[in-house]
C-alpha cells in the first residue's frame, strides 16, 4: 500500500499509516467492517446466529424478541419489542452514521408490499431497469423462460459472442432469481457457458428477458396460515445435460406454507436415475435441517419432523431399507446420512406423484401448462393483477 498523497515527506522511515475507515476500496474492508459492527451489537446483549452469522437476536424477559439482519452496511430491524427497537436505533446512530428509512419498502433492489393477507417481495423496478439497459423494453413477451423442446449445448458452428457482456447479463439474472424461482433452472442452464458463450446461449438469455417482460410484477407472496410444517420438495432430472450427461437436481423448501429457499444445480458426478434422485434427497434434507436450526434460533422450535417430498419410489426404498447393497456403495455416505435422519424421526419421507412435484420446475424446462401450475404452487403472484 502506498502512502496517501500529501503525507510523503512528513513521515519517518520507521512510521506506518493507521487505517481509520475500511468500508470501501480494500479486499479486507467488508470483513473489517463486519467485525466492528458485530462487536458493537454484541455489547448491547444480542446473540449472533450460528446458522447465519449476519443474524442477531435479542430476547427480553417478557418473551418479546428483536431481530437484526445485516448485509454489508444495509440493515433490517424486526421484532415485537418496540422499546428495544427504539433503543437499538438510538444506539446504532451513536455508534455509526445511520439513516432510518422507516418501514421496509425497498431493500437491495427488492420491493416489499404489505396487505392484511401477507407480504409480497418482488423486483419489478430491477427488471424494468434491466430490460431498459439491454434494449428489450419493446421486445415480444413469451410465456416460459426456456424452450422445453430444445437443449442447450456447445454447437461447433455457432458464432462466439462478447463474453464480458454475456457474463454481466447472467450475473444480473442470478441476482434476480433471489425472488424469482421460476427462472431458477433457466438461469442455472445459461450460467454453465460463462467461459465461451455463443449466439445460441445469448438467445437463451434473451428468451429469459422476454419472459420477464411478460411478468415483471410477479413476486413471492408470504401469507398468514395455520400450517406450521417445514416441507422440502427434492427432484432430479436424469442426464438432462447433453454435454456431459450429468443430472440436474433441485429442491424448494416451504416454511409454514411459504417458499423460503430453493436451488437448481447440475450434479458434480454422473449417476443412475435413482442415485441422482437420492443425492438430491440428501441435499434437500440438509437444507431442511438448516432451516429448522434457523427457526430454533428465532425461538420457533418444533418437534414435528421435516416433511421430505420425493417422486422416486426407488430413492425412498433405498432410504428406508437398512440392508447394504453393492449397487449403493458409491452413495453410501448419503445413504447413512438419510437413514439416520429417518430413523431418528428428524425427517419423514413422503411419496408425491410427479405431476405434484413442485421442485420439477427447478430441474428442467417445462411446457406452458405445467410451468404455470408449478409457478402458482411456488407462491409467485402478480401484485398488480386484479383479484
C-alpha positions as CSV (number, residue, x, y, z in Angstrom):
1,X,0.0,0.0,0.0
2,X,1.3,3.4,-0.9
3,X,1.4,6.5,1.4
4,X,-1.6,8.8,0.7
5,X,-0.9,12.0,-1.3
6,X,0.3,14.8,0.9
7,X,2.0,12.6,3.6
8,X,5.1,11.5,1.6
9,X,7.6,13.9,3.2
10,X,6.0,14.1,6.7
11,X,6.6,10.5,7.8
12,X,9.8,9.0,9.1
13,X,11.1,5.6,7.8
14,X,10.1,3.8,10.9
15,X,6.5,5.1,10.9
16,X,3.4,3.4,9.4
17,X,-0.1,4.6,8.4
18,X,-3.1,3.6,10.6
19,X,-6.3,2.9,8.6
20,X,-9.2,4.8,10.1
21,X,-12.0,3.7,7.8
22,X,-12.0,0.5,5.8
23,X,-15.5,0.0,4.4
24,X,-14.7,0.5,0.7
25,X,-11.6,0.1,-1.6
26,X,-9.8,-2.7,0.2
27,X,-10.1,-6.5,-0.1
28,X,-10.5,-6.9,3.7
29,X,-12.8,-3.9,4.1
30,X,-16.1,-5.9,4.3
31,X,-14.6,-8.2,7.0
32,X,-13.2,-5.4,9.0
33,X,-16.5,-3.5,8.9
34,X,-18.5,-6.6,9.9
35,X,-16.1,-7.4,12.8
36,X,-16.5,-3.8,14.0
37,X,-20.3,-4.0,13.7
38,X,-20.6,-7.4,15.4
39,X,-18.7,-6.2,18.4
40,X,-20.9,-3.2,18.8
41,X,-24.1,-5.2,18.5
42,X,-22.9,-7.9,20.9
43,X,-22.2,-5.2,23.5
44,X,-25.9,-4.5,23.6
45,X,-26.8,-8.1,24.6
46,X,-27.6,-9.5,21.2
47,X,-26.7,-13.1,20.3
48,X,-25.1,-13.9,16.9
49,X,-26.8,-16.7,14.9
50,X,-24.7,-19.8,14.4
51,X,-26.5,-20.9,11.3
52,X,-26.4,-17.4,9.8
53,X,-23.7,-15.0,11.2
54,X,-25.5,-12.0,9.8
55,X,-28.5,-12.6,12.1
56,X,-28.6,-11.1,15.6
57,X,-31.4,-11.9,18.1
58,X,-32.2,-10.5,21.5
59,X,-35.0,-11.9,23.7
60,X,-36.4,-10.0,26.6
61,X,-37.6,-11.4,30.0
62,X,-41.2,-10.8,28.9
63,X,-40.7,-13.2,26.0
64,X,-40.5,-10.5,23.3
65,X,-37.9,-10.6,20.6
66,X,-35.8,-8.2,18.5
67,X,-34.1,-9.3,15.2
68,X,-31.4,-7.6,13.3
69,X,-30.1,-8.7,9.9
70,X,-27.2,-7.0,8.2
71,X,-25.9,-7.2,4.6
72,X,-22.6,-5.2,4.3
73,X,-23.9,-1.8,5.6
74,X,-27.6,-2.3,4.9
75,X,-29.6,-3.3,8.0
76,X,-33.2,-4.7,8.6
77,X,-34.7,-4.5,12.1
78,X,-37.8,-6.5,13.1
79,X,-39.5,-7.8,16.2
80,X,-42.3,-7.2,18.7
81,X,-40.4,-5.3,21.3
82,X,-40.9,-1.7,20.3
83,X,-39.0,-0.3,23.3
84,X,-35.9,-2.3,22.4
85,X,-36.2,-1.4,18.7
86,X,-36.1,2.3,19.7
87,X,-33.1,1.7,22.0
88,X,-31.3,-0.2,19.2
89,X,-31.9,2.6,16.7
90,X,-30.5,5.1,19.1
91,X,-27.5,3.0,19.9
92,X,-26.7,2.4,16.3
93,X,-27.0,6.1,15.5
94,X,-24.5,6.9,18.3
95,X,-22.0,4.2,17.1
96,X,-22.3,4.7,13.4
97,X,-23.7,7.2,10.8
98,X,-27.1,5.6,10.0
99,X,-30.2,6.7,8.3
100,X,-33.6,5.4,9.4
101,X,-35.7,4.8,6.2
102,X,-38.9,3.8,8.1
103,X,-40.9,0.7,7.3
104,X,-39.3,-1.7,4.9
105,X,-40.4,-0.9,1.3
106,X,-37.2,-1.3,-0.8
107,X,-34.1,-3.2,0.1
108,X,-31.2,-4.2,-2.2
109,X,-33.4,-4.0,-5.3
110,X,-36.2,-5.9,-3.7
111,X,-39.6,-4.2,-3.3
112,X,-41.7,-5.1,-0.3
113,X,-45.5,-4.6,-0.2
114,X,-47.9,-5.4,2.6
115,X,-51.6,-6.3,2.9
116,X,-53.8,-7.9,5.5
117,X,-53.2,-11.2,3.9
118,X,-49.5,-11.1,4.0
119,X,-46.3,-9.7,2.4
120,X,-45.1,-9.8,-1.2
121,X,-41.5,-9.4,-2.3
122,X,-40.7,-8.5,-5.9
123,X,-38.1,-6.9,-8.1
124,X,-40.2,-5.0,-10.6
125,X,-38.0,-1.9,-10.8
126,X,-34.9,-4.1,-11.1
127,X,-36.5,-6.0,-14.0
128,X,-37.6,-2.8,-15.9
129,X,-34.1,-1.3,-15.5
130,X,-32.6,-4.5,-16.8
131,X,-34.9,-4.5,-19.8
132,X,-34.1,-0.8,-20.5
133,X,-30.4,-1.3,-20.3
134,X,-30.5,-4.3,-22.7
135,X,-32.9,-2.6,-25.1
136,X,-35.5,-5.2,-24.5
137,X,-38.4,-3.0,-23.3
138,X,-40.1,-3.2,-26.6
139,X,-39.5,-7.0,-27.1
140,X,-42.2,-9.5,-27.8
141,X,-43.1,-11.3,-24.5
142,X,-43.1,-15.1,-24.1
143,X,-44.8,-17.5,-21.7
144,X,-41.9,-19.5,-20.4
145,X,-38.2,-18.7,-19.7
146,X,-36.9,-21.7,-21.6
147,X,-37.9,-23.8,-24.6
148,X,-38.9,-27.2,-23.4
149,X,-38.1,-28.8,-26.8
150,X,-34.6,-27.5,-27.0
151,X,-31.4,-28.5,-25.1
152,X,-28.6,-26.0,-24.6
153,X,-25.2,-27.4,-25.7
154,X,-22.0,-26.4,-27.4
155,X,-22.5,-26.0,-31.2
156,X,-19.3,-26.1,-33.2
157,X,-20.7,-23.8,-35.9
158,X,-22.2,-21.3,-33.5
159,X,-20.7,-17.8,-33.5
160,X,-19.0,-16.6,-30.3
161,X,-20.4,-13.5,-28.6
162,X,-18.9,-10.9,-26.2
163,X,-18.0,-12.9,-23.1
164,X,-18.0,-9.8,-20.8
165,X,-21.5,-8.7,-21.8
166,X,-22.8,-12.3,-21.5
167,X,-21.3,-12.6,-18.0
168,X,-22.8,-9.3,-16.9
169,X,-26.3,-10.2,-18.1
170,X,-26.2,-13.7,-16.5
171,X,-24.9,-12.1,-13.3
172,X,-27.9,-9.7,-13.2
173,X,-30.2,-12.6,-13.8
174,X,-28.6,-14.7,-11.0
175,X,-29.4,-11.8,-8.6
176,X,-32.9,-11.6,-9.9
177,X,-33.5,-15.3,-9.2
178,X,-33.4,-14.4,-5.5
179,X,-37.1,-13.5,-5.7
180,X,-37.9,-15.3,-9.0
181,X,-37.6,-19.1,-8.6
182,X,-39.5,-19.5,-11.8
183,X,-36.3,-18.6,-13.7
184,X,-34.0,-20.6,-11.5
185,X,-33.5,-23.5,-13.9
186,X,-33.1,-21.3,-17.0
187,X,-30.5,-19.1,-15.2
188,X,-28.6,-22.1,-13.9
189,X,-28.5,-23.5,-17.5
190,X,-27.1,-20.4,-19.2
191,X,-24.6,-19.8,-16.4
192,X,-22.8,-23.0,-17.4
193,X,-21.4,-21.3,-20.5
194,X,-19.8,-18.3,-19.0
195,X,-16.3,-19.3,-20.3
196,X,-17.2,-19.4,-24.0
197,X,-20.8,-18.2,-24.8
198,X,-22.2,-18.3,-28.3
199,X,-25.2,-16.9,-30.1
200,X,-27.2,-19.9,-29.1
201,X,-26.5,-19.2,-25.4
202,X,-27.2,-15.4,-25.8
203,X,-30.5,-16.2,-27.5
204,X,-31.4,-18.3,-24.4
205,X,-30.6,-15.3,-22.2
206,X,-32.7,-13.0,-24.4
207,X,-35.6,-15.5,-24.0
208,X,-35.4,-15.2,-20.2
209,X,-35.6,-11.4,-20.7
210,X,-38.6,-11.8,-23.0
211,X,-40.3,-13.9,-20.3
212,X,-39.5,-11.2,-17.7
213,X,-41.1,-8.6,-20.0
214,X,-44.3,-10.5,-19.7
215,X,-44.2,-11.0,-15.9
216,X,-42.2,-8.0,-14.3
217,X,-44.7,-7.6,-11.5
218,X,-44.5,-11.2,-10.2
219,X,-43.2,-11.7,-6.7
220,X,-43.1,-14.1,-3.8
221,X,-46.2,-14.0,-1.6
222,X,-45.8,-14.8,2.1
223,X,-49.2,-15.4,3.5
224,X,-50.6,-16.0,7.0
225,X,-51.8,-19.6,7.5
226,X,-52.2,-22.0,10.4
227,X,-49.8,-24.6,8.9
228,X,-46.6,-24.9,11.0
229,X,-44.8,-27.6,9.0
230,X,-41.5,-27.5,7.2
231,X,-41.7,-29.1,3.8
232,X,-39.0,-29.8,1.3
233,X,-39.5,-31.0,-2.3
234,X,-36.5,-32.5,-4.0
235,X,-36.2,-33.8,-7.5
236,X,-33.6,-34.7,-10.1
237,X,-33.9,-34.8,-13.9
238,X,-31.8,-37.7,-15.1
239,X,-29.0,-37.0,-17.6
240,X,-30.6,-33.7,-18.6
241,X,-27.3,-32.2,-19.7
242,X,-26.5,-33.2,-23.3
243,X,-22.8,-32.3,-23.0
244,X,-21.6,-34.5,-20.1
245,X,-24.9,-36.3,-19.2
246,X,-24.9,-35.2,-15.6
247,X,-28.2,-34.8,-13.9
248,X,-29.7,-31.5,-12.7
249,X,-31.1,-31.5,-9.1
250,X,-33.4,-29.0,-7.5
251,X,-35.1,-28.5,-4.2
252,X,-37.5,-26.0,-2.7
253,X,-38.4,-25.6,1.0
254,X,-41.6,-24.3,2.4
255,X,-41.8,-22.9,6.0
256,X,-45.3,-22.6,7.3
257,X,-46.6,-22.9,3.7
258,X,-44.4,-20.3,2.3
259,X,-41.4,-20.7,0.0
260,X,-38.2,-19.6,1.6
261,X,-35.2,-21.3,-0.1
262,X,-34.7,-23.1,-3.5
263,X,-31.9,-24.3,-5.6
264,X,-31.2,-25.6,-9.1
265,X,-27.8,-27.1,-9.8
266,X,-26.1,-29.6,-12.0
267,X,-24.7,-32.6,-10.1
268,X,-20.9,-32.9,-9.9
269,X,-20.8,-36.6,-10.9
270,X,-22.6,-39.0,-13.2
271,X,-25.3,-41.1,-11.6
272,X,-28.0,-43.5,-12.4
273,X,-31.6,-42.4,-12.2
274,X,-32.4,-43.5,-8.6
275,X,-29.0,-42.4,-7.4
276,X,-29.4,-38.9,-8.9
277,X,-32.7,-38.6,-7.0
278,X,-31.1,-39.9,-3.9
279,X,-28.3,-37.3,-4.0
280,X,-31.0,-34.6,-4.5
281,X,-32.9,-36.0,-1.5
282,X,-29.7,-35.7,0.7
283,X,-29.3,-32.1,-0.4
284,X,-32.9,-31.3,0.4
285,X,-32.6,-32.9,3.9
286,X,-29.5,-30.8,4.6
287,X,-31.4,-27.7,3.6
288,X,-34.4,-28.7,5.8
289,X,-32.2,-29.3,8.8
290,X,-30.5,-25.9,8.4
291,X,-33.9,-24.2,8.2
292,X,-35.0,-25.9,11.5
293,X,-31.9,-24.6,13.2
294,X,-32.6,-21.1,12.0
295,X,-36.2,-21.4,13.3
296,X,-34.8,-22.6,16.6
297,X,-32.6,-19.6,16.9
298,X,-35.6,-17.4,16.3
299,X,-37.4,-19.2,19.1
300,X,-39.7,-21.2,16.8
301,X,-38.8,-24.8,17.9
302,X,-40.9,-27.7,16.7
303,X,-40.9,-31.4,17.5
304,X,-42.6,-32.3,14.2
305,X,-40.3,-33.9,11.5
306,X,-39.2,-32.3,8.3
307,X,-41.6,-33.5,5.5
308,X,-39.5,-34.6,2.5
309,X,-41.4,-34.9,-0.8
310,X,-39.9,-37.2,-3.4
311,X,-41.4,-38.6,-6.6
312,X,-39.0,-41.5,-6.9
313,X,-40.0,-44.8,-5.2
314,X,-36.6,-46.3,-5.7
315,X,-34.9,-43.5,-3.8
316,X,-37.4,-43.8,-0.9
317,X,-36.9,-47.5,-0.8
318,X,-33.1,-47.1,-0.5
319,X,-33.5,-44.7,2.4
320,X,-35.9,-46.9,4.3
321,X,-34.1,-50.2,3.7
322,X,-31.2,-50.6,6.1
323,X,-29.7,-53.6,4.2
324,X,-26.4,-52.8,2.5
325,X,-26.2,-53.4,-1.3
326,X,-23.2,-53.3,-3.6
327,X,-25.1,-51.1,-6.1
328,X,-25.5,-48.4,-3.5
329,X,-21.9,-48.5,-2.3
330,X,-20.8,-45.3,-4.1
331,X,-23.7,-43.3,-2.4
332,X,-23.0,-44.9,1.0
333,X,-22.4,-41.7,2.8
334,X,-25.7,-40.2,1.6
335,X,-27.5,-43.5,2.4
336,X,-26.2,-43.5,6.0
337,X,-27.0,-39.8,6.5
338,X,-30.6,-40.1,5.2
339,X,-31.2,-43.4,7.0
340,X,-30.0,-41.8,10.3
341,X,-32.3,-38.8,9.9
342,X,-35.3,-41.0,9.0
343,X,-34.7,-43.4,11.9
344,X,-34.3,-40.5,14.4
345,X,-37.6,-39.1,13.0
346,X,-35.9,-35.9,12.1
347,X,-37.2,-36.4,8.6
348,X,-40.3,-38.1,7.3
349,X,-40.2,-39.3,3.7
350,X,-43.3,-39.0,1.6
351,X,-44.0,-40.0,-2.0
352,X,-45.5,-37.4,-4.2
353,X,-46.7,-38.0,-7.8
354,X,-44.5,-36.3,-10.5
355,X,-47.4,-34.0,-11.6
356,X,-47.4,-32.6,-8.0
357,X,-43.7,-32.4,-7.6
358,X,-43.1,-28.7,-7.1
359,X,-39.3,-29.0,-7.5
360,X,-39.8,-30.2,-11.1
361,X,-39.7,-26.6,-12.2
362,X,-36.1,-26.4,-11.0
363,X,-34.8,-29.4,-12.9
364,X,-36.0,-29.0,-16.5
365,X,-37.7,-26.7,-19.0
366,X,-41.4,-27.3,-18.9
367,X,-44.3,-26.7,-21.3
368,X,-46.5,-23.7,-20.5
369,X,-49.4,-25.5,-18.7
370,X,-47.1,-27.4,-16.3
371,X,-44.9,-24.3,-15.8
372,X,-47.8,-22.0,-14.9
373,X,-49.2,-24.6,-12.5
374,X,-45.9,-25.0,-10.6
375,X,-45.3,-21.3,-10.6
376,X,-48.5,-20.8,-8.6
377,X,-47.5,-23.6,-6.2
378,X,-44.3,-21.8,-5.6
379,X,-46.3,-18.8,-4.3
380,X,-45.5,-16.4,-7.2
381,X,-48.2,-13.9,-7.9
382,X,-48.7,-10.7,-9.9
383,X,-49.1,-7.9,-7.4
384,X,-50.7,-5.6,-10.0
385,X,-53.2,-8.0,-11.4
386,X,-56.9,-7.6,-10.4
387,X,-58.0,-10.0,-7.7
